[in-house]
Amino acid sequence: MKVGLRMSAELLLHSPIEGTLRPLLDQVPRATKSEQSSWREGLPVLATALVEAGLGQVEMLLEYFLADGKRIDVILAGVDHHGRDTYVAVELKRWTGASLSDDEDYVLVPRLRNPEKHPLVQLKGYCDRLLAVAPPLRGDPKRLGGVAYLYNAEESRVQTLRAQVKDEHTRLFTQSTRGKFIGYLQTRFTPQPGHEAADRLLSSTERPTKPLLVHGAEILRGREHFRLSPNQQVAFDLVASAVENARRAKTRHVIVVTGGPGSGKSAIALELLAEYGYQGREAVVATGSRSFTESLRRFVAKSDDQAKHLFKYFNSFVDDHGPQHILLICDEAHRLRRTSKLHPSQKHRETGRPQIEELVDAAYVPLFLLDEHQVVRPDEIGTVAEFRNYANQNGLPFTHVHLPEQFRCGGSEVYDKWVLDLLGLPLNDSTGIPRVWPGDGDRFQVLHAETPEEMDAFLREKLRLDYSTRITAGFCWPWSPPSADNTLVHDISIDGWTRPWNVKGDQKVGSAPAQPFWAKADGGFEQVGCVYTAQGFEFDWAGVIIGPDLIARGGRLVPQRSASLDRSLTTRSVTDPQFNKLVRNIYKVLLTRALAGIVIYAVDEETRAFLGSLIKDHIRDARLVAS
């Protein structure tokens, strides 16, 4: 956990404010002038209230960083009346007044041109995040409070904002209710020093939030929704606007949303589905991945047959001519094919039409969510250019939105860029050279293994501690069917360490789950997955075995066609430049499946030494293993 600055209320109150701001600015170098003015005015006001309440030793954590990049103005840390650690998240506002906008999540503030996010909506998101990921708070929501303190506002000028006051995480106090605010602080804290409570919060490692599919299940049950980032919200609002236009005027609009792994593309998809999915057959989700679609049906829809019908394949629309849906959400759209291929028994239904035409024709608003660095087969054509060209040729409006954030890997944009540089992506980018892993604090760990046994043991311990984890590898070993006694063949053999690939097909083999459910079902850790079973999924911890199809020579990673056993890549129709790009994309997918940390092992000895020179943390380090 990271914080801009910490000190007791008493110390802050008796310290020159400019002296306080200097170290704070060092930690938040991009703070705007407005933020700095708010610090100068608001922090002493809050410290004064604490001191007047007899709580001068309560610790103030200023500009508390969440893993997704958001910052909480202040977290107060102290001891409650039962001797336990307790915390209050505070949103400070110097507004003199505010009123609700037409959207109750936003407010109108005098002299500000644009609506501002409702401070209580902000607080609710912060508190939800803290309760989900901060170990000292997990499972005990009463130990965390949330307060918006509008210290310059009269009560009569913010009365409409109270519509969002719902629980202990959304309290609101003003200049008019300052006495009640002091009383509230006295109910939350005792005069005991809060530095140890602050230590425990800051020294804890933020655990990842619940996996996407678990969130999706809650969304489709009408429970808590994702908190979208500003850029995700732009994409969501754009689609919502296009849907409303389509509903009224029957207009068409092609929208593409791009972003790296974990940037929130699937979060947007499920939020949109929650918004529109139960309005008849107006909104559906389609993917090009069998594993991903079947897992959505099993783990999100569960036994709800109506919800299962919301999840389809790209080739499910061969019979549609003209819009059948208001909104068609195409997730993993980089997996788009030239034409739709059906099961042999349904081959007579194939039309030969371009798959992009089938999908665009199926809805008034076709939405394509994609990452061009995840194109891993030669027949996958999902790119921004492909969709833009089709829209232009058919006279359809086209909009492209890019999501710059990276949330899957613990919020680590540093790691995402490091992986791209390691793999030499994008191609022909002279600035992308392999670099030493610089670290990213507590957000994400990158570890190097000398043997597969080390990787296995480390990740197995993570599994025992209730982290989700899987091992994946490049496709460099045979993939045999089950043996005569219905057990999986240990095709992957590395210096005495052996494992089977995940199951091929829809039937489980012993305790090994069926192929579509390897990533999420119990028992999946005992098999190694490949890009086709891992793509689209996320784990707390991941292990990646870099096979002999990608080796380090001369300070760079070089694909080796002769070492690949992926027939879709080694066929003569795939050129060497295509193979070069696809193999790099495959490892890009495998290396970006983790939320908290990754362990990397390379089969080739020189490659292993190369990775060891870039990754200084080794899993044999007792400190790392203990964590």
N, C-alpha and C positions, 0 to 999 in steps of 0.2 A: 504494500500500500504506500502511496506517495502523497505528501502534503507540501504545500508551498512554504508554510511556516507554522510553528507551534509555540505557544507560550501561555502562561496562566493569564486569567482576566486581569488580575492585579498588576502583573508585570506589564501587560500591554497598556493598561490605563496610565501607568506612570513612566512610560517610555515615550520619547519624542516620536511622533507618528512617522516622520520622514525616515528616521532610523529603522523603524519597523518595515517600511515599504521597500527599502533597498534590498534586503535579502529576499523579500517576497517577489520583487521584480526579477531577481536572478533565477528564480524557479518558474516564473510565469513571464518570460521575456516578451511575449506577444500581447500582453495585456493592453487593452485600449485605454485611451485617456479617460473615457467614461468609467471604465472599471477602476482605474486608479483613483478617480474622484470619489467613487463609491467607497473604496477602502478608507480613504482619509476621513470621510464623514461617518460611515456606518460602523466601522470596527470600534472606535471609541464609544459610540452610543451603546453598542451591545456590551462592551466591557463594563461600562458604568452601571448598566442595569444589573449585571452579575455582582459587582462589588456592593451595590446598594442592597442586594438580596442576601448579603453575607456569604457569597459564593466566589470570593476572589481567587480561590485556589482551583476552581474548575479550569480544566485545560481547554484552550481554544485551538482547534486545528483549522488553519486558514487555507482556503483554496485546496480542498481535498479532492484528489484526482481519482476518478473511476476509470476502470480499464478501457471503457469505450471512448475515453477522451473528454468526457464531460467533467465539470468541476462543481463541487458544492461550496457555496460561499464560506460556511463555517460548520464544523461539527464540534459540539461541546461534549467533553468527556469527563465523567466524574463517577461518584458513588451514590447509589440510591439509599433509601431509608431501610433497606434490608441488607445493606452491606455488599450489594452486587454492582458490577460495572453497569453504567447506563450512559446513553448517548442521545443527543438531540441534533438533528440536521436543521440548520437555519438558513433561510433565504432572506437576505437583507434587501429592502427596496427603499429608495429615497423619494419615491413618488409622493406627491401631495394629494393625489386622488387617482381613481381608476374606475372604469365601469366595464361590464361584460360586453363583448362584441356579439355579433350574431352567432359565432361559433363559441360555445361556452368554454372551450379550452384556451381562448385568447381574450385579452383585455385591451381596452382603449385607454391610453394614458395621455393626459393633456401635454401638448407641445411635442409629442412624438408622432412622426408621420405614419409609421406602420404599427399594426397591432402587436402586442407583446404576449409571449406565452404566459398563461395564468400561473402565478407563483405557486399555487397549491397543486396544480397539475405537474409542475416541475418537481415539487417536493415528493409527490406520490411516486413518481418515477424513480427519484433518488432512493427513497426508502425501500421500494420494491427491490431495487438493485442491491442495496446493502444487505437486506434480509436474505437474499438469494445467494450471495457470494461471500459475505464476510463471516468467517467461522465464529467470532465471538457473539454474533447476533443470530446465527441460523437457528430456526426453530423457536425463537422467543421474541415475537414482535413487540411485546410490552417493554422491552429494554431499549427501544428506539422510538423517539418522538420526532415529529416534523413540524417546524414553525416557520411561517412567513411573518416577518416583522417589518411593517410599513411605518417606520418611526417618524415620518413627517406628515402622515395623513390623518385627517380627522375621520372618525368613524362614519359620519354621514356621507363622506365622499367616496367610500369604498364598499358600501353596504351590499351592492349586487355581487361582489366577489365571494360573499359568504355562501353562495349556492354550492361551492365546491368543498366546503368544510364538512368532512364525513367521518373522520376518526382521529386517533391520536397522531397520525402521520400527516394530517392536513389542518393544523391549527393556525389561526390568523389573529395577530395583534396589531394595534395601531398606536399612534401618539395618544389618542383618547383613552385607550385601554392599557396604558403603560403599567399601571398598578396591578392589573390582572396578569400582565406578562411577568412581572416580578414574582407574583404569587405562584404562577405556573412553574417558574424556575425553581422555587423553593419546594414545590411538591416533587419535582423530578430529581433534585440533587440535595445532598447534605454538604456541609462546609468542608468535608474531608478533601485532601488534595486529589486531583484527577489524573496526575501524570502516569500512574501505573495503568489505569484504564486506557489512556491514550496509547501507552506502549503496547498493550495487548492488541489493540485494533490495528496499529501501524505495523506490527511485526508479523501479523497473520498473513498468509498467502491467500490471495483471492482465488476461490474455486470457481470454475466456469459455471455459467447459468445452465439450466436444464437444456438438453439437446433439442434441436429443432422439432423433431417429431413429437416429443412430449408436449412442447408448447402448442404444436398444431392440434393435438388432441384436446387441449384445454380451450383453444380458440373455437373449434367446431362444436364444443359443448356449451358455448356461450360464456366461458369463463374469462380469465384475464388475457388481454391482448398483448402483443409485443409493443414495446415503446420504440417507435421508429425514430431514427436519427433525422436531422434536418434534411439531408439529401434524400434519404428514403422517403420522407414525408413529401418532398417535391414530386418524386416519381408517383407516389400513391395518389396525390391530389391531381396530378396530370391525368392519370388513368381515370380517376373518378369523374373528372370534368368531361373527358371524352365519352365516358359511358352515359353521362346525363345528356350530352348532345345527341348521342346515338338514339337514346330512348325517345327524345322529343322529335328529332328531325330525320332519323334513320340515316345518318351520315356514317361514313367509314373512316377509320383512322388506324394506321399501323404504328405501334410504339415498340421501341427496343430499349431495354434497360441493361447496361453492361456493368460489370464489376468483378473484382477478383474473388477468390474463395472466401466465404464468410462476410462479404460486404453487405449482405442482407437481402439478396435477390429473392430467396425462398421465403424470407420473413414477409416481404411485400406480397408475394403470391398468396400466402395463407391469410394475411390480413385482408386482402381483396376478396378472397374466397369467403371469409367470415362475413364480409360486408354484403356480398351479392349472392353467395352460393345457395342460399335456401329460398331464393326468389324464383321458384319454378326451375326451369332448365337454363336460366339466363347466364350462369357462369360455371365454368369447369376448368380444371387444371389438366394439362397433358404434358407428358415427358417422353423423351426418347430412350429412357433407361428402364428396362424391365425390373431390375432390382429396386430402383427408386420408386416406380409406380406401385409395385406390389407391396413395398414397405409402407407407403402412404396409405394404401387400402387397409393393411393389417394393423399398423400401429397408430394411425390417426383415426380412420373411420371405425376401426374395431368391428363390432357387431352391427353397426348402423348401416343397413343396406343402402339407404338413400345417400349417405355420405360416401360410400364406396363408389357410387356412380359419378361422383364429382371428379374422380381421378382416372384419366384415360391415357392412351398412347398417341403419339403423333400419327400413327396409321389408322386411328379410329374414325377418321373423317372422310374416308374414300367415297362414301355414298352421299355426302352432303353436297348440295348444289344451292348456293345462296345461304345467307346467314341463318344459322339455327340457334345461335347464342348471342347475347349482348356482349359478353366478355369471354374470351378464350385465353387463358394464361398458360403460355408454353414455357415451362421451366426447363433448365438444361438445354436451351435452344441451340447451343453450339453442336448438338448431336443431330441436327436436322439432316435428312438424307435427300438425295436427288429425287427419288421416287419412293412411294410407300411399298414395302414388301410385306405380304401377309403369310399366314400359315399355309402350307401346301393345300390343305383342305378348303381354303378360302381364296385360292389364287385366282379363281375366275372373277373375283370382285376387284382385282387390281385394275386401275384405270390408265396407268402410264402417265397421268398428269404429274407435274412437279409437286413434291410434297408441300413446298411453300405455298403453292396455289390452293391446295386443299385446305391448309390451315387458315390462310387469309380469308378464303371464301366462307369458312365455317362460322365467322363471328363479325359483328359490326366493329368491335375493337379487339383485334388480335394483339396480344402483348407477348413479346419474346424476351426472355431473361437469359443472358448468356455471358460467357467468358471465353474469348477467342483462344486463350492459352490452354483451354481444356478440350480442344479438338484433338482426338486421339486415334481416329481411324481415317483412312484415306477417303471413305465415302461420306464423311461428315462435312457439311458445307455451311454450317450456321455461322455467318459473319455479319457484321454491321453492313458491309458493302452489299452483300447478297440481299438483305431485306430492303435496304434503301433503293437499290436498283429495281427490285420488283415493284415497290410502291410507286416509284417515278414512272416506270413503264406503263402502269395501270392507272395513273392519274389519281393516286390516293395520297392523302396527307401522311407525312412521315415525321416522327419525332424520336430523337435519341437522347437518353439521359444516362450519364455515367455516375456510378457510386464510387467515390474515391476511398471510402473508409474500408478497413479490414477488421472484421470482428471475430471471424472464426478462430484465428490463432491468437487468442487472448487479447484481441485488440491490437496486435503488433504489426503495424505497417513496416516496421524495421525488418521483421522476419520475412514478410512477403517480398520486399525488395531484395533481401539477401538471397532468397531462393531464385528469383529471376536472374540475378547476377551470377550465381553459382551455375545455373543451367545455360547461361548465355542467351537469355530471352529478353526482349525480342531479338530475333536473328539480325545480324548486320548492324547491331547497336554497339559501336566501339567503346561506349562508356560502361557497358555491362561486363565486368570482369569479376571472377571469383575473389571474394574478400574474406578476411577473418571475421567470424561472427562477433559483432560488437557487444552483444548482450542487449537486453531490453528490460532491465530491472526484474520485477516479479511478474511481468506480463507473460513471458514465454521463455521456456528453457529449451536449449538445443544441446543434445548430448551425443558423444561419439562412442561407439562400441568397437572393441577389437575382435570380438567373437559373437556369433549368433546366440551362444549360450548366455553371455552377459546380457544381451538385449532381452532375451526371453525371461531370465530371472528377474530383471529390473521391472519389466512390464507386468509380469505375473504378480509381483508384490503390489504394484499399483492396482491391479484388478482385485486383489484381496482387500485393499483399502477402499473398495467401492468406486474406483474410477472406471469409466468405460475405456477400453483399450483394444486395439487390433494390430496385427502385423501384416504388412503388404510387401509385395516384391515385384520386380520387373519380370516379364514373361520370358524366362530363360531356362525353364525346366519343363519336362513333359507334363501333361495333365491327363492322367490315366483314369479310366472308369473304375468303379469299386471292384475289389477282388471278389472271387467266388464266394467267400464267407461274408460278403456284404460289409467289408471294412474299407476305409479309404487307403489308397496307396501313398506311401510317403515319398512322393516324387522329388521333393526339394531336399537335397542332401548336401550339406556343407561341412566338410571336415568332421564327420561323425554326428553332427546335429541334423535331425531330419524332421520334416513336417509334411503333411498333405496340403494340397491346394483346397480351397473351399469346394463344397459339393457342386457337381455339374448337374443341374436339373432341379425339378420341383419337389422331389421327395427327399426327406432327411435320410441320412445314413448313420445309423446308430444314434449317438448324441449330437452329431454334427447337423446343424440346421440346413434346410434347403437353400439353394443358391440365392434366391431373392432376399432371404432373411439373415444371411451371414453377418451383416454389419450390425444388426440390432438384437438378434435372438441369443439366448443363453447357449453357450457351447461354441460360439464362433471364434473365440480366442485360440482354440486348439488347431485351427487351420489358418493357412496363409491366404490372404486375398490378393487379387490383382486389380488393375485399374477399372475393369468392367464391373466388379462387385463393390468397389470402394467409392467410385465417383458419385458425388451427391450426398455423401454421408460425412458425419463428423464424430470424433471421439475425444475424450479428455486427453488421453495420451496415445501416441501412435509410434510404431516401429516401422522403418522402411529398410528393406534389403535392396541395395543397388546391385543389380546383377551384372554379368560381364557384357551386357549390351550397352553399357555406358561406363567408360573408363577414363581415368585422368592421365593425360600425356601432355607434357610441355606446359603445365600450369592451367590447363583447361580440360573440361569434360568433353569426350569425343564418343559419339554413338558408334556401335560396332554391329553392323547388319548381320554378320555371320553368327553372332551369339544369340540372336533373337529367335524364339520359337513361336512368335505370333504370326500366323499365316496371313493375317490381313495386312501385315506390314511388309512381309518378305516376298510377296508375290511380285512377279516381273513388272506388273503394271504400276507398281509404286517406285518412283524414281529415288535415287540416293538423296537428293535434297528434301523430298517429301519425308523419307524415312528419318532423316536427320531432325527435322522439325517435330515430327510426331513422337519420337522417342523422348525428346526433351519435354514436350507437353505432357506425356504420360507421367514422367517423374515429377513434373510440376504439380499434377493432381495428387500423386501419392504423398508428396512432401507437405501438402497443405490440408491435410485431413484433421489436424489436431487442434485442440482448444488451449491446452495448458503446456504441453511440451512434446518433444519428439526425440527419438533415438535413431541414429542413422548408422548402418553398417554396410560396408562395401565388400563384395566377394573378392575383387581384384586387389592384390597386395599393394600395388603402387597407388591405386585409388584410395585405399584405406589410409595410407600414409599421407596422402594429399589432404583428405578430409581431416585427419588428425592435426594437420598444420593450420587448418582454418577454424576448427572447433576445439577450444582449449579445455572445455569441461568434459570429463570422462566419467562414465557411470561407476567406475571402480572407486571414485572419490567417496569416501564414507559419508561426508557431509551431504552430498547430493543424494546418495541412496537413502539416507535417513529422512530426507525431506519428502 
